[in-house]
Amino acid sequence: MKLAIIGGGNLGTAIALGLVKSGTNASTISITRRNLFKIDHLKKDGFALTTNNIEAIKDASVIFLCVQPKQLSHLLDEIRSSLKPEQILVSTITGISTEEIAQHAAVKIPIIRAMPNTAIAIGKSMTCLCAKDADEKHLSVVKNIFNKLGETLVIEERLMKAATVLAASGIAFAMRYIRAATQGGIQMGFDAEEAQLIAAQTASGAASLLLTRESHPEMEIDKVTTPEGCTIAGLNEMEHQGLSSALIKGIITSFDRINNIKK
Ligand SMILES: NC(=O)c1ccc[n+]([C@@H]2O[C@H](COP(=O)([O-])OP(=O)(O)OC[C@H]3O[C@@H](n4cnc5c(N)ncnc54)[C@H](OP(=O)(O)O)[C@@H]3O)[C@@H](O)[C@H]2O)c1
C-alpha cells in the first residue's frame, strides 16, 4: 500500500518517521512540500520526496493532508481533479470538517479526519478519528496506520473539537503539571534535572497504571493515601486551592475558544 503525505511539516514528517520506525518501508511513502530542501534530511531514509502533489497522490491508496488550515483550499483546488473514489483522504487539519473537504473534492471519496497529538513523533499519540463516506474497511485501514503511532479512538465528528482540546492541547496541560511538580521538587532539594526526571516518570507511571489496569484514578489514589499521611494532606490542600476545578475550567475555556475561532 502506497501512502502520500501532503505537507511534510512537523506533523507530516512525524507521521512518516513514526510509520517507518514501526516497520513500514519508507519507499512506499511519498512526502511533499513546496520548500523541499527543508526535508532534505529525510532523503537518506528512502522516502519519495517531491514538490509535485499530483505525482505523489497518483498511486497512493491513502492520502494524508497535513497542511495548515489556511493552506487547504489552495491545495484542494490543485489536487481535486486527481482524487479517485478508491483512495482514502485523511485530513489532520484542525477545525476543518469532513463536509468542507468533501465540497472541494471533485469525486465522492472516503474522508477521515484525524486528530493526533505531538506524541505521535514517538509512537505515543492519542489519535481521534471520524469519518464521512467511509465504510468499516476504510476506517480500519486508517486505524491500522494510526495504531502504529499510538492509540486510536473513533468518535462522532461533533466531538472533534473536544478531542482537539483533550488530546492535542492536553499535551500542554500535562506538561504544565509536570513542570509545576518539577518546581516543587527543586524547592525540596533536587536539582532541576533530577526533579524533572522524577516528575515526568511518575506522571508516565500514573498514566500507565490507568491504561494497563483499566482502573479508576480514585482507586489508584486510595492506594497511596495513608490515613493522616502526607499524600492526603497535600492532595486535599491542592483541591482546596482548586486543582481539579482549575483543570476543568481551563479545558472548558480552551473549548469555548476553539468554538469561536474565526476561519
Ligand atoms: N503539530 C501537531 O501536533 C498537530 C496535531 C494535530 C493536528 N495538526 C494539524 O496538522 C496540520 C499540520 O500541522 P503542522 O504542525 O505539521 O504544520 P506545519 O509544520 O506548518 O506543516 C505544514 C506543511 O505543509 C506544507 N505545505 C503547505 N502548502 C503546501 C502545498 N500546497 N503542497 C504541499 N505542501 C504544502 C508546508 O511546507 P512548504 O511551505 O514548504 O510547502 C509545511 O511544511 C495543521 O492543520 C494542524 O492544525 C497538527
The ligand as an ORCA input file, in Angstrom:
! r2SCAN-3c Opt
* xyz 0 1
  N       1.515     19.510     15.048
  C       0.596     18.777     15.661
  O       0.825     18.139     16.675
  C      -0.812     18.696     15.124
  C      -1.732     17.903     15.800
  C      -2.998     17.777     15.265
  C      -3.325     18.420     14.088
  N      -2.418     19.230     13.471
  C      -2.783     19.889     12.209
  O      -1.950     19.342     11.209
  C      -1.665     20.315     10.212
  C      -0.158     20.441     10.036
  O       0.415     20.902     11.226
  P       1.976     21.099     11.344
  O       2.256     21.462     12.739
  O       2.664     19.924     10.762
  O       2.176     22.366     10.372
  P       3.475     22.765      9.522
  O       4.699     22.338     10.234
  O       3.306     24.208      9.167
  O       3.352     21.889      8.211
  C       2.565     22.220      7.118
  C       3.393     21.879      5.904
  O       2.585     21.968      4.740
  C       3.455     22.349      3.661
  N       2.593     22.874      2.603
  C       1.858     23.996      2.591
  N       1.181     24.139      1.444
  C       1.505     23.058      0.698
  C       1.132     22.611     -0.592
  N       0.290     23.316     -1.370
  N       1.644     21.462     -1.038
  C       2.489     20.720     -0.288
  N       2.885     21.087      0.947
  C       2.394     22.244      1.432
  C       4.376     23.369      4.300
  O       5.654     23.395      3.683
  P       6.007     24.391      2.498
  O       5.671     25.763      2.967
  O       7.446     24.140      2.267
  O       5.145     23.947      1.352
  C       4.573     22.798      5.702
  O       5.734     22.028      5.775
  C      -2.308     21.612     10.687
  O      -3.517     21.804     10.005
  C      -2.549     21.377     12.157
  O      -3.688     22.058     12.594
  C      -1.155     19.359     13.944
*
